[in-house]
Every structure is written in structure tokens, then in C-alpha cells.
Amino acid sequence: QRLSALKMDISLLAADLQATRSDKALIDQTQAMQHVIDETIVAVRQISADLRPPLLDELGLVPSLEWMAKNFRQRFGLVVTVHAQELAMNERAAISVFRIVQEALNNVVRHADATRVEIEFSQQDD
């Protein structure tokens, strides 16, 4: 919200600069600032989605892991296959599993020379 407010403020400033026929360099600088804010908004949304994807609430853990697999495939060329069935678990456990898998995949990207990853999980007893 703050980034959006900042973007609006810069847009108003840019409009004022254009209306007063100010220095073109200043107008160009406001456009560059708007571009940086747009990129920052995208990055913040990505970080937020990585920490707690809306899919986790909407569809459950397995579709969220499949989304993550697709995301890693697109971003890093890592082929990730998920073998799992939706399991009954509380919200905190689902978030923990999601973050554990996310950290494991990040470690694979950083430290392994892997091109494929298989994720499999199941429940035993309770």
C-alpha cells in the first residue's frame, strides 16, 4: 500500500513537472522512479506469495507444492515433480511443509548440480 501511495505521489509530481514544462531530465527521473517502484511492487508480491501463497488457503497443500514446482521450473529450469495426495493437516503444519519444501528447493538450486527433483510425501499413523 505504501509503495502504491508513493507511486501515486510520484505520478502527481511528474504531472506537475510536465504541466510547468520543467526540465526534461527531472521528468525522465520521475519516470525512472516509477519504473523502480513497479519492479519493487512485483518483487514484494513475489516474496509475499513465496512466504504464504494464496493457493495454500484456496486449494490446499498439494496444489501449492505443484505451483511451487512450476515456479522453480520457470525460474531455474529445474524439473520438479510432486508425488503426494492431499493429507488432513492443520494450517500451521501445511505452512511448515510448504516452507520446508521451498527451502529444500532453494538449497538444490544453490548447492546441487541437479536438473530434476522428486518430492514425495505421505502420512503414517498420526
C-alpha positions as CSV (number, residue, x, y, z in Angstrom):
1,Q,0.0,0.0,0.0
2,R,2.8,2.4,0.8
3,L,4.5,1.6,-2.5
4,S,1.3,2.3,-4.3
5,A,0.9,5.6,-2.4
6,L,4.5,6.5,-3.3
7,K,3.8,5.7,-6.9
8,M,0.8,8.0,-7.0
9,D,2.8,10.8,-5.4
10,I,5.5,10.5,-8.0
11,S,2.8,10.4,-10.7
12,L,1.4,13.6,-9.4
13,L,4.8,15.1,-9.2
14,A,5.5,14.1,-12.8
15,A,2.2,15.6,-14.0
16,D,3.1,18.9,-12.2
17,L,6.6,18.9,-13.8
18,Q,5.1,18.3,-17.2
19,A,2.4,21.0,-16.7
20,T,5.0,23.6,-15.7
21,R,7.2,22.4,-18.6
22,S,10.1,21.7,-16.2
23,D,13.4,20.3,-17.1
24,K,13.1,17.1,-19.2
25,A,15.8,15.4,-17.1
26,L,13.5,15.8,-14.0
27,I,10.6,14.3,-15.8
28,D,12.7,11.4,-17.0
29,Q,13.9,10.9,-13.5
30,T,10.3,10.6,-12.2
31,Q,9.6,8.0,-14.9
32,A,12.6,6.1,-13.9
33,M,11.5,6.2,-10.2
34,Q,8.1,4.9,-11.3
35,H,9.7,2.0,-13.1
36,V,11.7,1.1,-9.9
37,I,8.6,1.3,-7.8
38,D,6.8,-1.0,-10.3
39,E,9.6,-3.5,-10.1
40,T,9.6,-3.3,-6.3
41,I,5.9,-3.9,-6.1
42,V,6.3,-7.1,-8.3
43,A,9.2,-8.2,-6.1
44,V,7.2,-7.7,-2.9
45,R,4.3,-9.6,-4.3
46,Q,6.6,-12.5,-5.3
47,I,8.2,-12.5,-1.8
48,S,4.7,-12.5,-0.2
49,A,3.5,-15.3,-2.4
50,D,6.6,-17.3,-1.7
51,L,6.1,-17.0,2.0
52,R,2.4,-17.8,2.0
53,P,0.9,-18.4,-1.4
54,P,-2.8,-17.7,-1.6
55,L,-3.2,-21.1,-3.2
56,L,-2.4,-22.7,0.2
57,D,-5.6,-21.2,1.6
58,E,-7.7,-21.6,-1.6
59,L,-6.7,-25.1,-2.8
60,G,-4.6,-26.8,-0.2
61,L,-1.0,-28.0,0.2
62,V,-0.6,-30.3,-2.8
63,P,-1.7,-27.7,-5.4
64,S,0.5,-25.2,-3.7
65,L,3.5,-27.5,-4.0
66,E,2.7,-28.1,-7.6
67,W,2.6,-24.3,-8.1
68,M,6.0,-24.1,-6.5
69,A,7.3,-26.8,-8.7
70,K,6.1,-25.0,-11.8
71,N,7.6,-21.7,-10.5
72,F,11.0,-23.3,-9.9
73,R,10.8,-24.9,-13.4
74,Q,10.2,-21.4,-14.9
75,R,12.7,-19.5,-12.9
76,F,15.6,-22.0,-12.7
77,G,14.9,-24.7,-15.3
78,L,14.7,-27.3,-12.5
79,V,12.2,-30.0,-13.3
80,V,10.3,-30.7,-10.1
81,T,7.8,-33.5,-9.8
82,V,5.4,-33.7,-6.8
83,H,4.1,-37.1,-5.8
84,A,1.6,-36.6,-3.0
85,Q,-2.0,-36.9,-2.0
86,E,-3.8,-34.2,-0.1
87,L,-3.5,-35.0,3.6
88,A,-5.5,-33.8,6.5
89,M,-3.3,-31.4,8.5
90,N,-3.8,-28.2,10.3
91,E,-2.8,-24.8,8.9
92,R,0.4,-24.5,10.7
93,A,1.6,-27.9,9.6
94,A,0.7,-27.1,6.0
95,I,2.7,-23.8,6.1
96,S,5.6,-25.7,7.7
97,V,5.6,-28.4,5.0
98,F,5.4,-25.7,2.3
99,R,8.3,-23.7,3.7
100,I,10.4,-26.9,4.2
101,V,9.9,-27.9,0.6
102,Q,10.6,-24.3,-0.5
103,E,13.9,-24.2,1.4
104,A,14.9,-27.6,0.1
105,L,14.3,-26.5,-3.4
106,N,16.3,-23.3,-2.8
107,N,19.1,-25.4,-1.5
108,V,19.0,-27.6,-4.6
109,V,19.3,-24.5,-6.8
110,R,22.1,-23.1,-4.8
111,H,24.2,-26.1,-3.9
112,A,23.3,-29.1,-6.2
113,D,24.1,-29.6,-9.8
114,A,20.6,-31.2,-10.2
115,T,18.3,-30.8,-13.1
116,R,15.4,-32.9,-11.6
117,V,13.8,-33.1,-8.2
118,E,11.2,-35.6,-7.0
119,I,9.1,-34.6,-4.0
120,E,7.2,-37.3,-2.3
121,F,5.4,-37.3,1.0
122,S,2.8,-39.4,2.7
123,Q,1.3,-39.8,6.2
124,Q,2.0,-42.7,8.5
125,D,-0.3,-43.1,11.5
126,D,-0.9,-39.7,13.1
